[in-house]
Amino acid sequence: MRKNKPNPNHSKPNRPNISQFTVKEPTELLLFLLHKLSNLGRNSVKALLARGQVSVNDRVVTEYNRPLEPGQTVTIRKDRAVEEPQFVGLTILHEDEDIIVIQKQAGLLSIASPQETEMTAYRQLMAHVRAKDPGSRIFVVHRLDRDTSGVMMFAKSERVQQLLQNSWQDTVKERIYVALVEGKIKKPEGTISSWLKESSTLKMYSSHRPNDGQHAVTHYKTIQAASSFSLLEVQLETGRKNQIRVHMQDIGHPIVGDKKYGSKSNAIKRLGLHARVLAFIHPATGQLMRFESDIPKSFLSPFRQSPSESK
């Protein structure tokens, strides 16, 4: 049986569905592909890019005008990339080589604890990046509670994760939530400051003794109020575990649906907390990026029911 002669341009001739080429001189990706895949037309080559079948130095690239430098390796998969499963409980707002920004629905875990095996945002995004490149991973930067919805971010390398976590206070420019709380808040805006500690039952609570726990500062202002509920814009100065939930309980206006922290109401059948805005300096480009999601409609329903009381 005659064996095919190895192609000197291919670094891995023994993998029939994969072709690899080394870049010899500066060019753009589409031009390079059109030259190497002379049997394919321009539209067919663009389709390969769109389907995630082209990688540069083991990173999937979809931009046809990506500059190439000598020494880089371009990999082309002949088979169509694996069809990804549909996301459950999340939507990707932005993805690039360094980060993924998502909107998470209430009820979806950000990441599982060792005892939990159910579907999480982390697990779905890991499958997403590995469908294009089996060697890819994602890394947790921050978390949202299971029952909190809204905008959150993951890193696509450990280096970017460390960059973001080590400079979080300086990197994040806005972190704004909306909270539906019980009762009509008398003071339309204010700041809550305390030291947060965790009990043996894993419940957070406030200490007002200086340096007795992790310092937590929360700013709030009223968006809308009625006799039984208030809708607040909440800005975090610090990001501690359950910070907003504890601080709302501290001022006598627990978050709707938050039985753990004193709520008596389940008016919207979920926790009334939503991460609405996340703005940060991109760890690689230095660009200011801002992501905003709509206030959940259910948060507004208590005010529509009693318009005469709202202000």
LINZITA-V954594 format. One record per helix or strand of 3 or more residues. SS is the DSSP state (h for helix, s for strand). FROM is the first residue (numbers start at 1). LEN is the number of residues. Records with the same first field share a line. If there is no record, write none. Layout:
BEGIN
SS=FROM-LEN, FROM-LEN
END
This chain:
BEGIN
s=18-5, 54-3, 73-5, 90-6, 99-6, 149-7, 172-11, 189-10, 204-4, 214-12, 229-8, 273-9, 288-5
h=29-8, 42-9, 121-12, 158-9, 168-4, 243-8, 259-3, 297-9
END
